Amino acid sequence: MRIRGRVLAAGVAALLALGLCHCGAATQPEEVAANQLEIQQPFEGHETEDLRKLKTYVDRALEKGRDRVSSKGKDSEEADLAKAANKNFKKANKAYRDGEYAKAEELYEGILKGYPTHYGANVNLTLALLQQNDDADALTQALTCVYLFPKDGAVLLNVQTAGAAMGFKPSHVEEAMNDVAKVAPSNAAGRRAEPKDDYASFYRYNKLWDRIETELHEIVARRSGGDEADAEAAEDSEADAAEAEEGASDAIETEAQYEAIAQVVADFQTYNDLAKEAEELEQALPDDADVTALRAYLYAVGLQLGFEADPTLVEPVRSMPFVAVDNDLCLIRVTGLTKDKKGEEREVGVEVTNRTAATMIVTLDADWNWSVNGSGSVGHLERGEIPSGETQSLTLQTGYLGNDELTAYAGVIEVSAAELDSVFARYPITWAAPDPE
């Protein structure tokens, strides 16, 4: 069985070199936090094919499957047909193992002329085609196998592999195999094509891998075209503003801003759904090194695309106050210690400006313990619910009650859109006292 995804996961470590990069010049009078990654191999993923093209392969598979079923002999002849095909089947498998894939393909095809529903020849023909990068014919053959053997897990994995090789979305490939399975002669109940037992975990792994590559690619592609799109949108907005009343123009601008934050939220949710699936898969298969590696790969991609925040990868700012975040979404300033009495819980002031069109909710990321003086601490950030365009001062309770002077703290702030009920950003916050001279 050929499972392309599980091999690809071995290359996870090459994606990113996670390092520290400190800004050379500080913005006066406040230092700006450095939050950068040295990207060794930028994530790209891959573009998906048009769903309409997939229907062609479904139609071909149904035609081929029906021909093979109608051409097969009587049930009483099955044993004789299998015996006659056995010698050539062994030859075909040997050719396949020896890497002679074209020869194996020819032998499998020869078997199917005399015994069109031979299980091994049908399934292995798909593999021989895949090994020759004949992905289009492999997809047709794999879907034909679904028609002939709709309850077989190996068959579904082959459709998955061929579909991914052709560039189709995992959800679209599933639709295709279900369209074939529901009309299969041996599937009288019209059940969905779903792998069982061990095949189910392989199937989940492959599906998650391909979802990462396709769904996150769409986000990268949208971002890379953002400058041009923004320029066009600005020109359109200027034209609209010249023709519309001032109030109407403001409404148009607000709507565009709201649509922009809605897209940010949607992108973040896409990543979070993938991360949740990766976590659940790792919990189901805790000893599977490939699954662990795939989750690490997704996390590395998340860091690169800004969906994850890791304060250990950020150079601590050594001045106070300082700007922790300054982008189109928000401005976050750490203003300084508001409570620094030894033996009592230390507090830090945080000031947040909401630059979006939605109401912003600011909290600490529950998945990160706040670190104070290098040790873990349970911090708490006063919940901020900040209307569009406004600034609010918040208090961060560090959870630190020691007698030592506060010399370092780090954690992650999470920002949500109240109306959309979803996180759209995570930001690392990290500070350390200046080194003594």
Buried (B, 14 or more C-beta within 10 A) or exposed (E): EBBBBBEBBEEBEEBBEBEEEBBEEBEEEBBBBBBBBEBEEEBEBEEBBEBEEBBEBBBBBBEBBBEBBEEBEEEEEBEEBBEBBEEBBEBBBEBBEEEBBEBBBEBBEBBBEBBBBBBBBBBBBBBBBBBBEBBBBBBBBBBBBBBBBBBBBBBBBBBBBBBBBBBBBBBBBBBBBBBBBBEBEEBEEEEEBBBEEEBBBBBBBBBBBBBBBBBBBBBBEEEEEEEEEEEEEEEEBEEBBEEEEEEEBEEBBEEBBBEBBBEBBEBBBBBBEBBEBBEEBBEEBEEBEBBBBBBBBBBBBBBBBBBBBBBEBBBBBBEBBBBBBBEEBBBBBBBEBBBEEEEEBBBBBBBBBBBBBBBBBBBBBEEBBBBBBEEEBEBBBBEBEBEBEEEBEBBBBBBBEBEEEBEBBBBBBBBBBEBBEBBBBBBBBBBBBEEEE
